[in-house]
Amino acid sequence: MKRVRYAIGAIGVAPALGLMMPAANAAATVPQAPGSAGKTVSLQHRLAAQPVPLVNCASGRRQDATSTHGYMTASIAYSHRCINFQYVGLAKTQTGLTERTRFYSYKGALERTTWQEGHIHQLGGYTSFQSYPNLNGYEVCEALVANGNHNDVKYGPICERATS
């Protein structure tokens, strides 16, 4: 009812201010019923989830691994099971590969999977993949997969553990 009174008041004041209001606009001021009475919106923002703080891992320890045939090497830098850096090197230049990195918890649960593009180093004749995940984890497993099919493993996997 308040909306109707304010609308009528505004229409009555408009001519006094020298403003002309078309009759079509006067009809538009009638309040409308809500589309769905079941919908509600909470304005209690204090109950909203807080953002997760960013992790910034140190790299005090390092763990290295090499594939059986020696073509692929991998390493992680970490501190107290917090993975700061991971690296994979392939002992030749090869295009068409993506690195798949899987991070596991101490109990073996998959925490995260990431994908990295490779960098060809013509001078040294190798391909490298690296990232700074900055996340808590115990085991890191890297594999080089085909760009077009991430299930097609070409090299690896190689796994390293962040022992404390």
C-alpha positions in Angstrom: 0.0 0.0 0.0 2.9 2.3 0.7 4.1 2.0 -2.9 0.7 3.1 -4.2 0.7 6.2 -1.9 4.2 7.2 -2.9 3.4 6.7 -6.5 0.2 8.9 -6.2 2.2 11.5 -4.3 4.8 11.6 -7.0 2.2 11.9 -9.7 0.5 14.8 -7.8 3.9 16.6 -7.3 5.1 16.1 -10.9 2.7 18.8 -12.4 3.7 21.2 -9.7 7.4 20.8 -10.6 6.5 21.4 -14.2 7.0 17.7 -15.1 4.6 15.9 -17.3 4.1 12.2 -16.7 2.3 10.1 -19.3 -0.7 8.1 -18.1 1.0 4.9 -19.1 3.8 5.5 -16.5 1.2 6.0 -13.8 -0.2 2.6 -14.4 3.3 1.1 -14.2 3.6 2.1 -10.6 1.0 -0.4 -9.4 2.8 -3.1 -7.2 3.0 -6.5 -8.7 2.8 -9.9 -6.9 6.0 -11.9 -6.6 6.6 -14.6 -9.2 7.3 -17.3 -6.7 6.4 -16.9 -3.0 8.8 -19.7 -2.1 12.0 -17.8 -3.0 13.8 -15.9 -0.3 17.1 -14.1 -0.2 19.2 -13.9 2.9 21.0 -10.7 3.7 23.0 -12.3 6.5 26.4 -12.0 4.9 28.3 -12.9 8.1 27.3 -16.5 7.6 28.9 -16.7 4.1 31.9 -18.9 3.6 35.2 -17.2 4.2 37.8 -17.4 1.4 40.5 -20.1 1.9 43.9 -18.5 2.7 46.5 -18.9 0.1 49.3 -21.4 0.9 52.9 -20.3 0.4 55.1 -23.4 0.8 58.8 -23.2 1.4 61.2 -25.4 -0.5 63.7 -26.6 2.1 63.7 -30.2 0.9 63.9 -31.9 -2.5 63.0 -35.3 -3.8 64.2 -36.6 -7.2 63.2 -39.6 -9.4 64.2 -41.0 -12.7 62.2 -43.2 -15.1 63.4 -46.8 -15.7 64.9 -45.9 -19.1 66.3 -42.6 -18.0 64.4 -40.5 -20.5 62.4 -38.7 -17.9 63.4 -37.1 -14.6 61.2 -35.5 -12.0 61.7 -33.6 -8.8 59.7 -31.7 -6.2 60.7 -29.0 -3.7 58.7 -29.0 -0.4 58.7 -28.3 3.3 56.6 -30.3 5.8 54.5 -32.0 3.1 53.7 -28.7 1.5 54.7 -28.9 -2.2 56.2 -25.6 -3.4 57.6 -26.6 -6.9 57.5 -29.6 -9.3 59.6 -30.2 -12.4 59.8 -32.8 -15.1 62.5 -33.0 -17.7 62.5 -35.1 -20.9 65.9 -35.9 -22.3 64.9 -35.0 -25.8 62.9 -32.3 -27.6 59.4 -33.5 -28.3 56.3 -31.6 -29.1 52.7 -32.7 -28.6 53.1 -33.5 -24.9 51.3 -32.2 -21.8 52.4 -32.9 -18.3 49.7 -34.4 -16.0 50.5 -34.0 -12.3 48.5 -35.7 -9.6 48.8 -34.7 -6.0 47.9 -37.3 -3.3 47.3 -36.9 0.5 49.2 -39.0 3.1 46.3 -41.5 3.1 46.4 -41.8 -0.7 43.4 -39.7 -1.6 43.7 -37.7 -4.9 43.8 -34.0 -3.9 44.3 -32.3 -7.3 45.3 -32.9 -10.9 47.0 -30.2 -13.0 48.1 -29.9 -16.6 51.2 -28.1 -17.8 52.4 -27.3 -21.3 56.0 -28.1 -22.2 58.9 -25.9 -23.1 61.4 -27.0 -25.8 65.0 -26.2 -25.1 66.8 -26.4 -28.4 70.2 -25.5 -27.0 70.2 -28.3 -24.4 68.1 -30.7 -26.5 65.4 -31.3 -23.8 61.8 -30.6 -23.0 60.8 -29.3 -19.5 57.5 -28.9 -17.6 57.2 -27.1 -14.3 54.8 -25.5 -11.9 54.5 -23.9 -8.4 51.4 -25.6 -6.9 51.9 -24.4 -3.3 49.6 -27.0 -1.8 49.6 -29.6 0.9 50.4 -33.1 -0.3 52.4 -36.2 0.3 52.9 -37.9 -3.1 53.3 -36.2 -6.5 53.0 -38.3 -9.6 53.9 -36.9 -13.0 53.2 -38.4 -16.5 53.7 -37.0 -20.0 50.5 -37.5 -22.0 49.5 -36.7 -25.6 48.0 -33.2 -26.1 44.9 -34.6 -27.9 44.2 -37.5 -25.5 45.1 -37.0 -21.8 44.6 -40.7 -21.2 47.3 -41.6 -23.7 50.4 -41.8 -21.4 53.7 -41.4 -23.4 56.2 -41.3 -20.5 55.9 -42.1 -16.8 54.3 -41.8 -14.4 57.1 -41.0 -11.9 56.2 -40.4 -8.3 58.0 -38.5 -5.5 57.1 -38.4 -1.8 57.3 -35.4 0.5 58.7 -37.1 3.5 58.8 -34.8 6.6 
